[in-house]
Amino acid sequence: MELTHQLTELFPEFDLIEDKSLREKTFSCWAEAMQIGGWKTEDLDEIPFTLLIPNCPVSFREHVRSVTQTAIATAGVLVEFYSRQYTVNVDYIVAGGLLHDIGKLLEYRREDGRFVKSEKGKLLRHPFSGAGLAMKHGLPDTIVHIIATHAKEGDGSYRCPESVIIHHADFMNFEPLKKQV
């Protein structure tokens, strides 16, 4: 089965990206990250979404989907109430949600059945490697910005509305788990 089809089955949110070129570039970025990291689609349910929570009970795929869905729902509310103050590009929200942690596919590796930081990951955290990968695939600057600023690396700097949404959606999904484990 073709990788694009496999990814769409695992992440139905890809089909929510209306801009065909943006959707194709998002797929392309995913494909290269998986290839560089040596991952198969079945690994996406085994890779923990974070190494900061010992024995993390949430997979990379679950986290990416949950952040994306949280961001989509949040964007809908903000558009309803604040559309006169600022705009939100929902395609960028979906692509940004799907790609916010794409660098983790480069940052992590499997060693003796455990997931650990790769050599790349020791040098560059996922916001940096993910942003570089997104640039390579011609994704819009706003998507690169979302990836680069979604984590602590973006603290203290400007975040566009889409990045603010992804940042908070990510931490809404991370913080409660961190506190429970």
Contact map, one row per residue, 1 for C-alpha under 8 A:
1110110000000000000000000000000000000000000000000000000000000000000000000000000000000000000000000000000000000000000000000000000000000000000000000000000000000000000000000000000000000
1111110000000000000000000000000000000000000000000000000000000000000000000000000000000000000000000000000000000000000000000000000000000000000000000000000000000000000000000000000000000
1111111000000000000000000000001000000000000000000000000000000000000000000000000000000000000000000000000000000000000000000000000000000000000000000000000000000000000000000000000000000
0111111100000000000000000010000000000000000000000000000000000000000000000000000000000000000000000000000000000000000000000000000000000000000000000000000000000000000000000000000000000
1111111110000000000000000000000000000000000000000000000000000000000000000000000000000000000000000000000000000000000000000000000000000000000000000000000000000000000000000000000000000
1111111111000000000000000000000000000000100000000000000000000000000000000000000000000000000000000000000000000000000000000000000000000000000000000000000000000000000000000000000000000
0011111111110000000000000010000000000000100000000000000000000000000000000000000000000000000000000000000000000000000000000000000000000000000000000000000000000000000000000000000000000
0001111111111110000000000000000000000000000000000000000000000000000000000000000000000000000000000000000000000000000000000000000000000000000000000000000000000000000000000000000000000
0000111111110000000000000000000000000000000000000000000000000000000000000000000000000000000000000000000000000000000000000000000000000000000000000000000000000000000000000000000000000
0000011111110000000000000000000000000000000000000000000000001000000000000000000000000000000000000000000000000000000000000000000000000000000000000000000000000000000000000000000000000
0000001111111100000000000000000000000000000000000000000000001000100000000000000000000000000000000000000000000000000000000000000000000000000000000000000000000000000000000000000000000
0000001111111111000000000000000000000000000000000000000000000000000000000000000000000000000000000000000000000000000000000000000000000000000000000000000000000000000000000000000000000
0000000100111111100000000000000000000000000000000000000000000000100100000000000000000000000001000100000000000000000000000000000000000000000000000000000000000000000000000000000000000
0000000100111111100000100000000000000000000000000000000000000000000000000000000000000000000001100100000000000000000000000000000000000000000000000000000000000000000000000000000000000
0000000100011111110000100000000000000000000000000000000000000000000000000000000000000000000000000000000000000000000000000000000000000000000000000000000000000000000000000000000000000
0000000000011111110000000000000000000000000000000000000000000000000000000000000000000000001001000000000000000000000000000000000000000000000000000000000000000000000000000000000000000
0000000000001111111101100000000000000000000000000000000000000000000000000000000000000000001001100000000000000000000000000000000000000000000000000000000000000000000000000000000000000
0000000000000011111100100000000000000000000000000000000000000000000000000000000000000000001000000000000000000000000000000000000000000000000000000000000000000000000000000000000000000
0000000000000000111111100000000000000000000000000000000000000000000000000000000000000000001000000000000000000000000000000000000000000000000000000000000000000000000000000000000000000
0000000000000000111111110000000000000000000000000000000000000000000000000000000000000000000000000000000000000000000000000000000000000000000000000000000000000000000000000000000000000
0000000000000000001111111000000000000000000000000000000000000000000000000000000000000000000000000000000000000000000000000000000000000000000000000000000000000000000000000000000000000
0000000000000000101111111100000000000000000000000000000000000000000000000000000000000000000000100000000000000000000000000000000000000000001000000000000000000000000000000000000000000
0000000000000110111111111110000000000000000000000000000000000000000000000000000000000000000000100000000000000000000000000000000000000000000000000000000000000000000000000000000000000
0000000000000000000111111111000000000000000000000000000000000000000000000000000000000000000000000000000000000000000000000000000000000000000000000000000000000000000000000000000000000
0000000000000000000011111111100000000000000000000000000000000000000000000000000000000000000000000000000000000000000000000000000000000000111000000000000000000000000000000000000000000
0000000000000000000001111111110000000000000000000000000000000000000000000000000000000000000000100110000000000000000000000000000000000000001000000000000000000000000000000000000000000
0001001000000000000000111111111000000000000000000000000000000000000000000000000000000000000000000000000000000000000000000000000000000000000000000000000000000000000000000000000000000
0000000000000000000000011111111100000000000000000000000000000000000000000000000000000000000000000000000000000000000000000000000000000000100000000000000000000000000000000000000000000
0000000000000000000000001111111110000000000000000000000000000000000000000000000000000000000000000000000000000000000000000000000000001100100000000000000000000000000000000000000000000
0000000000000000000000000111111111000000000000000000000000000000000000000000000000000000000000000010010000000000000000000000000000000000000000000000000000000000000000000000000000000
0010000000000000000000000011111111100000000000000000000000000000000000000000000000000000000000000000000000000000000000000000000000000000000000000000000000000000000000000000000000000
0000000000000000000000000001111111110000000000000000000000000000000000000000000000000000000000000000000000000000000000000000000000000000000000000000000000000000000000000000000000000
0000000000000000000000000000111111111000000000000000000000000000000000000000000000000000000000000000011011000000000000000000000000001000000000000000000000000000000000000000000000000
0000000000000000000000000000011111111111000000000000000000000000000000000000000000000000000000000000000011000000000000000000000000000000000000000000000000000000000000000000000000000
0000000000000000000000000000001111111110000000000000000000000000000000000000000000000000000000000000000000000000000000000000000000000000000000000000000000000000000000000000000000000
0000000000000000000000000000000111111110000000000000000000000000000000000000000000000000000000000000000011000000000000000000000000000000000000000000000000000000000000000000000000000
0000000000000000000000000000000011111110000000000000000000000000000000000000000000000000000000000000000011011000000000000000000000000000000000000000000000000000000000000000000000000
0000000000000000000000000000000001111111000000000000000000000000000000000000000000000000000000000000000000000000000000000000000000000000000000000000000000000000000000000000000000000
0000000000000000000000000000000001111111101100000000000000000000000000000000000000000000000000000000000010000000000000000000000000000000000000000000000000000000000000000000000000000
0000000000000000000000000000000001000111111100000000000000000000000000000000000000000000000000000000000000000000000000000000000000000000000000000000000000000000000000000000000000000
0000011000000000000000000000000000000011111100000000000000000000000000000000000000000000000000000000000000000000000000000000000000000000000000000000000000000000000000000000000000000
0000000000000000000000000000000000000001111111000000000000000000000000000000000000000000000000000000000000000000000000000000000000000000000000000000000000000000000000000000000000000
0000000000000000000000000000000000000011111111100000000000000000000000000000000000000000000000000000000000000000000000000000000000000000000000000000000000000000000000000000000000000
0000000000000000000000000000000000000011111111100000000000111000000000000000000000000000000000000000000000000000000000000000000000000000000000000000000000000000000000000000000000000
0000000000000000000000000000000000000000011111110000000000111100000000000000000000000000000000000000000000000000000000000000000000000000000000000000000000000000000000000000000000000
0000000000000000000000000000000000000000011111110000000000110000000000000000000000000000000000000000000000000000000000000000000000000000000000000000000000000000000000000000000000000
0000000000000000000000000000000000000000001111111000000000110000000000000000000000000000000000000000000000000000001000000000000000000000000000000000000000000000000000000000000000000
0000000000000000000000000000000000000000000011111110000111110000000000000000000000000000000000000000000000000000001000000000000000000000000000000000000000000000000000000000000000000
0000000000000000000000000000000000000000000000111110000101111110000000000000000000000000000000000000000000000000000000000000000000000000000000000000000000000000000000000000000000000
0000000000000000000000000000000000000000000000011111100100010000000000000000000000000000000000000000000000000000000000000000000000000000000000000000000000000000000000000000000000000
0000000000000000000000000000000000000000000000011111110100000000000000000000000000000000000000000000000000000000001100000000000000000000000000000000000000000000000000000000000000000
0000000000000000000000000000000000000000000000000111110000000000000000000000000000000000000000000000000000000000000000000000000000000000000000000000000000000000000000000000000000000
0000000000000000000000000000000000000000000000000111111100000000000000000000000000000000000000000000000000000000000000000000000000000000000000000000000000000000000000000000000001001
0000000000000000000000000000000000000000000000000011111100000000000000000000000000000000000000000000000000000000000000000000000000000000000000000000000000000000000000000000000000001
0000000000000000000000000000000000000000000000000000111110000000000000000000000000000000000000000000000000000000000000000000000000000000000000000000000000000000000000000000000000000
0000000000000000000000000000000000000000000000011110111111100000000000000000000000000000000000000000000000000000000000000000000000000000000000000000000000000000000000000000000000000
0000000000000000000000000000000000000000000000010000001111100000000000000000000000000000000000000000000000000000000000000000000000000000000000000000000000000000000000000000000000000
0000000000000000000000000000000000000000000000011000000111110110000000000000000000000000000000000000000000000000000000000000000000000000000000000000000000000000000000000000000000000
0000000000000000000000000000000000000000000111111000000111111110000000000000000000000000000000000000000000000000000000000000000000000000000000000000000000000000000000000000000000000
0000000000000000000000000000000000000000000111111100000001111111000000000000000000000000000000000000000000000000000000000000000000000000000000000000000000000000000000000000000000000
0000000001100000000000000000000000000000000110001000000000111111100000000000000000000000000000000000000000000000000000000000000000000000000000000000000000000000000000000000000000000
0000000000000000000000000000000000000000000010001000000001111111110000000000000000000000000000000000000000000000000000000000000000000000000000000000000000000000000000000000000000000
0000000000000000000000000000000000000000000000001000000001111111111000000000000000000000000000000000000000000000000000000000000000000000000000000000000000000000000000000000100000000
0000000000000000000000000000000000000000000000000000000000011111111100000000000000000000000000001111100000000000000000000000000000000000000000000000000000000000000000000000000000000
0000000000101000000000000000000000000000000000000000000000001111111110000000000000000000000000001100000000000000000000000000000000000000000000000000000000000000000000000000000000000
0000000000000000000000000000000000000000000000000000000000000111111111000000000000000000000000000000000000000000000000000000000000000000000000000000000000000000000000000000100000000
0000000000000000000000000000000000000000000000000000000000000011111111100000000000000000000000001000000000000000000000000000000000000000000000000000000000000000000001001100100000000
0000000000001000000000000000000000000000000000000000000000000001111111110000000000000000000011011100000000000000000000000000000000000000000000000000000000000000000001001000000000000
0000000000000000000000000000000000000000000000000000000000000000111111111000000000000000000000000000000000000000000000000000000000000000000000000000000000000000000000000000000000000
0000000000000000000000000000000000000000000000000000000000000000011111111100000000000000000000000000000000000000000000000000000000000000000000000000000000000000000000001000000000000
0000000000000000000000000000000000000000000000000000000000000000001111111110000000000000000011001000000000000000000000000000000000000000000000000000000000000000000011001000000000000
0000000000000000000000000000000000000000000000000000000000000000000111111111000000000000010011000000000000000000000000000000000000000000000000000000000000000000000000000000000000000
0000000000000000000000000000000000000000000000000000000000000000000011111111100000000000000000000000000000000000000000000000000000000000000000000000000000000000000000000000000000000
0000000000000000000000000000000000000000000000000000000000000000000001111111110000000000000000000000000000000000000000000000000000000000000000000000000000000000000010000000000000000
0000000000000000000000000000000000000000000000000000000000000000000000111111111000000001010010000000000000000000000000000000000000000000000000000000000000000000000010000000000000000
0000000000000000000000000000000000000000000000000000000000000000000000011111111100000000000000000000000000000000000000000000000000000000000000000000000000000000000000000000000000000
0000000000000000000000000000000000000000000000000000000000000000000000001111111110000000000000000000000000000000000000000000000000000000000000000000000000000000000000000000000000000
0000000000000000000000000000000000000000000000000000000000000000000000000111111111100000000000000000000000000000000000000000000000000000000000000000000000000000000000000000000000000
0000000000000000000000000000000000000000000000000000000000000000000000000011111111100011000000000000000000000000000000000000000000000000000000000000000000000000000000000000000000000
0000000000000000000000000000000000000000000000000000000000000000000000000001111111100000000000000000000000000000000000000000000000000000000000000000000000000000000000000000000000000
0000000000000000000000000000000000000000000000000000000000000000000000000000111111100000000000000000000000000000000000000000000000000000000000000000000000000000000000000000000000000
0000000000000000000000000000000000000000000000000000000000000000000000000000011111111100000000000000000000000000000000000000000000000000000000000000000000000000000000000000000000000
0000000000000000000000000000000000000000000000000000000000000000000000000000011111111111000000000000000000000000000000000000000000000000000000000000000000000000000000000000000000000
0000000000000000000000000000000000000000000000000000000000000000000000000000000001111110000000000000000000000000000000000000000000000000000000000000000000000000000000000000000000000
0000000000000000000000000000000000000000000000000000000000000000000000000000000001111110000000000000000000000000000000000000000000000000000000000000000000000000000000000000000000000
0000000000000000000000000000000000000000000000000000000000000000000000000000000001111111000000000000000000000000000000000000000000000000000000000000000000000000100000000000000000000
0000000000000000000000000000000000000000000000000000000000000000000000000000001000111111100000000000000000000000000000000000000000000000000000000000000000000000100000000000000000000
0000000000000000000000000000000000000000000000000000000000000000000000000010001000100111110010000000000000000000000000000000000000000000000000000000000000000000110000000000000000000
0000000000000000000000000000000000000000000000000000000000000000000000000000000000000011111110000000000000000000000000000000000000000000000000000000000000000000010000000000000000000
0000000000000000000000000000000000000000000000000000000000000000000000010010000000000001111111000000000000000000000000000000000000000000000000000000000000000000000000000000000000000
0000000000000001111000000000000000000000000000000000000000000000000000000000000000000000111111100000000000000000000000000000000000000000000000000000000000000000000000000000000000000
0000000000000000000000000000000000000000000000000000000000000000000000000000000000000000111111110000000000000000000000000000000000000000000001100000000000000000010000000000000000000
0000000000000000000000000000000000000000000000000000000000000000000100110010000000000001111111111000000000000000000000000000000000000000000000000000000000000000010011000000000000000
0000000000001101100000000000000000000000000000000000000000000000000100110000000000000000011111111100000000000000000000000000000000000000000000000000000000000000000000000000000000000
0000000000000100100001100100000000000000000000000000000000000000000000000000000000000000001111111110000000000000000000000000000000000000000000100000000000000000000000000000000000000
0000000000000000000000000000000000000000000000000000000000000000000100000000000000000000000111111111000000000000000000000000000000000000000000100110000000000000011001000000000000000
0000000000000000000000000000000000000000000000000000000000000001101100100000000000000000000011111111000000000000000000000000000000000000000000000000000000000000000001000000000000000
0000000000001100000000000100000000000000000000000000000000000001100100000000000000000000000001111111110000000000000000000000000000000000000000000000000000000000000000000000000000000
0000000000000000000000000100010000000000000000000000000000000001000000000000000000000000000000111111110000000000000000000000000001000000000000000010000000000000000000000000000000000
0000000000000000000000000000000000000000000000000000000000000001000000000000000000000000000000011111111000000000000000000000001001000000000000000110010000000000000001000000000000000
0000000000000000000000000000000000000000000000000000000000000001000000000000000000000000000000000111111110000000000000000000011001000000000000000010000000000000000000000000000000000
0000000000000000000000000000010010000000000000000000000000000000000000000000000000000000000000000111111111000000000000000000010001000000000000000000000000000000000000000000000000000
0000000000000000000000000000000010000000000000000000000000000000000000000000000000000000000000000001111111100000000000000000111111101000000000000000000000000000000000000000000000000
0000000000000000000000000000000000000000000000000000000000000000000000000000000000000000000000000000111111110000000000001000110001000000000000000000000000000000000000000000000000000
0000000000000000000000000000000011011010000000000000000000000000000000000000000000000000000000000000111111111000000000000000000000000000000000000000000000000000000000000000000000000
0000000000000000000000000000000011011000000000000000000000000000000000000000000000000000000000000000011111111000000001011000010010000000000000000000000000000000000000000000000000000
0000000000000000000000000000000000000000000000000000000000000000000000000000000000000000000000000000001111111000000011111101110010000000000000000000000000000000000000000000000000000
0000000000000000000000000000000000001000000000000000000000000000000000000000000000000000000000000000000111111100001111001000000000000000000000000000000000000000000000000000000000000
0000000000000000000000000000000000001000000000000000000000000000000000000000000000000000000000000000000011111110001111000000000000000000000000000000000000000000000000000000000000000
0000000000000000000000000000000000000000000000000000000000000000000000000000000000000000000000000000000000011111111100000000000000000000000000000000000000000000000000000000000000000
0000000000000000000000000000000000000000000000000000000000000000000000000000000000000000000000000000000000001111111100000000000000000000000000000000000000000000000000000000000000000
0000000000000000000000000000000000000000000000000000000000000000000000000000000000000000000000000000000000000111110000000000000000000000000000000000000000000000000000000000000000000
0000000000000000000000000000000000000000000000000000000000000000000000000000000000000000000000000000000000000111111000000000000000000000000000000000000000000000000000000000000000000
0000000000000000000000000000000000000000000000000000000000000000000000000000000000000000000000000000000000000111111100000000000000000000000000000000000000000000000000000000000000000
0000000000000000000000000000000000000000000000110010000000000000000000000000000000000000000000000000000000011110111110000000000000000000000000000000000000000000000000000000000000000
0000000000000000000000000000000000000000000000000010000000000000000000000000000000000000000000000000000000011110011111000000000000000000000000000000000000000000000000000000000000000
0000000000000000000000000000000000000000000000000000000000000000000000000000000000000000000000000000000000111000001111111100000000000000000000000000000000000000000000000000000000000
0000000000000000000000000000000000000000000000000000000000000000000000000000000000000000000000000000000001111000000111111100000000000000000000000000000000000000000000000000000000000
0000000000000000000000000000000000000000000000000000000000000000000000000000000000000000000000000000000000100000000011111110000000000000000000000000000000000000000000000000000000000
0000000000000000000000000000000000000000000000000000000000000000000000000000000000000000000000000000000001100000000011111111000000000000000000000000000000000000000000000000000000000
0000000000000000000000000000000000000000000000000000000000000000000000000000000000000000000000000000000101110000000011111111110000000000000000000000000000000000000000000000000000000
0000000000000000000000000000000000000000000000000000000000000000000000000000000000000000000000000000000000100000000011111111100000000000000000000000000000000000000000000000000000000
0000000000000000000000000000000000000000000000000000000000000000000000000000000000000000000000000000000000000000000000111111100000000000000000000000000000000000000000000000000000000
0000000000000000000000000000000000000000000000000000000000000000000000000000000000000000000000000000000000100000000000011111110110000000000000000000000000000000000000000000000000000
0000000000000000000000000000000000000000000000000000000000000000000000000000000000000000000000000000001100100000000000001111111110000000000000000000000000000000000000000000000000000
0000000000000000000000000000000000000000000000000000000000000000000000000000000000000000000000000000111101100000000000001001111111000000000000000000000000000000000000000000000000000
0000000000000000000000000000000000000000000000000000000000000000000000000000000000000000000000000001101000000000000000000000111111100000000000000011111010000000000000000000000000000
0000000000000000000000000000000000000000000000000000000000000000000000000000000000000000000000000000001000000000000000000001111111110000000000000011000000000000000000000000000000000
0000000000000000000000000000000000000000000000000000000000000000000000000000000000000000000000000000001001100000000000000001111111111000000000000000000000000000000000000000000000000
0000000000000000000000000000000000000000000000000000000000000000000000000000000000000000000000000011111100000000000000000000011111111100000000010011000000000000000000000000000000000
0000000000000000000000000000000000000000000000000000000000000000000000000000000000000000000000000000001000000000000000000000001111111110000000011011000000000000000000000000000000000
0000000000000000000000000000000000000000000000000000000000000000000000000000000000000000000000000000000000000000000000000000000111111111000000010000000000000000000000000000000000000
0000000000000000000000000000100010000000000000000000000000000000000000000000000000000000000000000000001000000000000000000000000011111111100000000000000000000000000000000000000000000
0000000000000000000000000000100000000000000000000000000000000000000000000000000000000000000000000000000000000000000000000000000001111111111000110000000000000000000000000000000000000
0000000000000000000000000000000000000000000000000000000000000000000000000000000000000000000000000000000000000000000000000000000000111111111110010000000000000000000000000000000000000
0000000000000000000000000000000000000000000000000000000000000000000000000000000000000000000000000000000000000000000000000000000000011111111000000000000000000000000000000000000000000
0000000000000000000000001001100000000000000000000000000000000000000000000000000000000000000000000000000000000000000000000000000000001111111000000000000000000000000000000000000000000
0000000000000000000000001000000000000000000000000000000000000000000000000000000000000000000000000000000000000000000000000000000000000111111100000000000000000000000000000000000000000
0000000000000000000001001100000000000000000000000000000000000000000000000000000000000000000000000000000000000000000000000000000000000111111110110000000000000000000000000000000000000
0000000000000000000000000000000000000000000000000000000000000000000000000000000000000000000000000000000000000000000000000000000000000010011111110000000000000000000000000000000000000
0000000000000000000000000000000000000000000000000000000000000000000000000000000000000000000000000000000000000000000000000000000000000010001111111000000000000000000000000000000000000
0000000000000000000000000000000000000000000000000000000000000000000000000000000000000000000100000000000000000000000000000000000000000000000111111100000000000001000000000000000000000
0000000000000000000000000000000000000000000000000000000000000000000000000000000000000000000100110000000000000000000000000000000000000100001111111110000000000000000000000000000000000
0000000000000000000000000000000000000000000000000000000000000000000000000000000000000000000000000000000000000000000000000000000001110110001111111111000000000000000000000000000000000
0000000000000000000000000000000000000000000000000000000000000000000000000000000000000000000000000000000000000000000000000000000000100000000011111111100000000010001000000000000000000
0000000000000000000000000000000000000000000000000000000000000000000000000000000000000000000000010001000000000000000000000000000000000000000001111111110000000011011001000000000000000
0000000000000000000000000000000000000000000000000000000000000000000000000000000000000000000000010011100000000000000000000000001101100000000000111111110000000000001000000000000000000
0000000000000000000000000000000000000000000000000000000000000000000000000000000000000000000000000000000000000000000000000000001101100000000000011111111011000000000000000000000000000
0000000000000000000000000000000000000000000000000000000000000000000000000000000000000000000000000000000000000000000000000000001000000000000000001111111111100010001000100000000000000
0000000000000000000000000000000000000000000000000000000000000000000000000000000000000000000000000001000000000000000000000000001000000000000000000111111111000000001101100100000000000
0000000000000000000000000000000000000000000000000000000000000000000000000000000000000000000000000000000000000000000000000000001000000000000000000001111111100000000000100000000000000
0000000000000000000000000000000000000000000000000000000000000000000000000000000000000000000000000000000000000000000000000000000000000000000000000000111111100000000000000000000000000
0000000000000000000000000000000000000000000000000000000000000000000000000000000000000000000000000000000000000000000000000000001000000000000000000001111111100000000000000000000000000
0000000000000000000000000000000000000000000000000000000000000000000000000000000000000000000000000000000000000000000000000000000000000000000000000001111111111110000000000000000000000
0000000000000000000000000000000000000000000000000000000000000000000000000000000000000000000000000000000000000000000000000000000000000000000000000000101111111000000000000000000000000
0000000000000000000000000000000000000000000000000000000000000000000000000000000000000000000000000000000000000000000000000000000000000000000000000000000001111100000000000000000000000
0000000000000000000000000000000000000000000000000000000000000000000000000000000000000000000000000000000000000000000000000000000000000000000000000000000001111110000000000000000000000
0000000000000000000000000000000000000000000000000000000000000000000000000000000000000000000000000000000000000000000000000000000000000000000000000000000001011111000000000000000000000
0000000000000000000000000000000000000000000000000000000000000000000000000000000000000000000000000000000000000000000000000000000000000000000000001100100001001111111100000000000000000
0000000000000000000000000000000000000000000000000000000000000000000000000000000000000000000000000000000000000000000000000000000000000000000001000100000000000111111100000000000000000
0000000000000000000000000000000000000000000000000000000000000000000000000000000000000111000000000000000000000000000000000000000000000000000000000000000000000011111110000000000000000
0000000000000000000000000000000000000000000000000000000000000000000000000000000000000001100110010000000000000000000000000000000000000000000000000100000000000011111111000000000000000
0000000000000000000000000000000000000000000000000000000000000000000000000000000000000000000000010000000000000000000000000000000000000000000000001110110000000011111111100000000000000
0000000000000000000000000000000000000000000000000000000000000000000000000000000000000000000000000000000000000000000000000000000000000000000000000000010000000011111111110000000000000
0000000000000000000000000000000000000000000000000000000000000000000000100110000000000000000010000000000000000000000000000000000000000000000000000000000000000000111111111000000000000
0000000000000000000000000000000000000000000000000000000000000000001100100000000000000000000010011001000000000000000000000000000000000000000000000100010000000000011111111100000000000
0000000000000000000000000000000000000000000000000000000000000000000000000000000000000000000000000000000000000000000000000000000000000000000000000000111000000000001111111110000000000
0000000000000000000000000000000000000000000000000000000000000000000000000000000000000000000000000000000000000000000000000000000000000000000000000000000000000000000111111111000000000
0000000000000000000000000000000000000000000000000000000000000000001101100000000000000000000000000000000000000000000000000000000000000000000000000000000000000000000011111111100000000
0000000000000000000000000000000000000000000000000000000000000000001000000000000000000000000000000000000000000000000000000000000000000000000000000000010000000000000001111111110000000
0000000000000000000000000000000000000000000000000000000000000000000000000000000000000000000000000000000000000000000000000000000000000000000000000000000000000000000000111111111000000
0000000000000000000000000000000000000000000000000000000000000000000000000000000000000000000000000000000000000000000000000000000000000000000000000000000000000000000000011111111100000
0000000000000000000000000000000000000000000000000000000000000010011000000000000000000000000000000000000000000000000000000000000000000000000000000000000000000000000000001111111110000
0000000000000000000000000000000000000000000000000000000000000000000000000000000000000000000000000000000000000000000000000000000000000000000000000000000000000000000000000111111111000
0000000000000000000000000000000000000000000000000000000000000000000000000000000000000000000000000000000000000000000000000000000000000000000000000000000000000000000000000011111111100
0000000000000000000000000000000000000000000000000000000000000000000000000000000000000000000000000000000000000000000000000000000000000000000000000000000000000000000000000001111111110
0000000000000000000000000000000000000000000000000000000000000000000000000000000000000000000000000000000000000000000000000000000000000000000000000000000000000000000000000000111111111
0000000000000000000000000000000000000000000000000000100000000000000000000000000000000000000000000000000000000000000000000000000000000000000000000000000000000000000000000000011111111
0000000000000000000000000000000000000000000000000000000000000000000000000000000000000000000000000000000000000000000000000000000000000000000000000000000000000000000000000000001111111
0000000000000000000000000000000000000000000000000000000000000000000000000000000000000000000000000000000000000000000000000000000000000000000000000000000000000000000000000000000111111
0000000000000000000000000000000000000000000000000000110000000000000000000000000000000000000000000000000000000000000000000000000000000000000000000000000000000000000000000000000011111
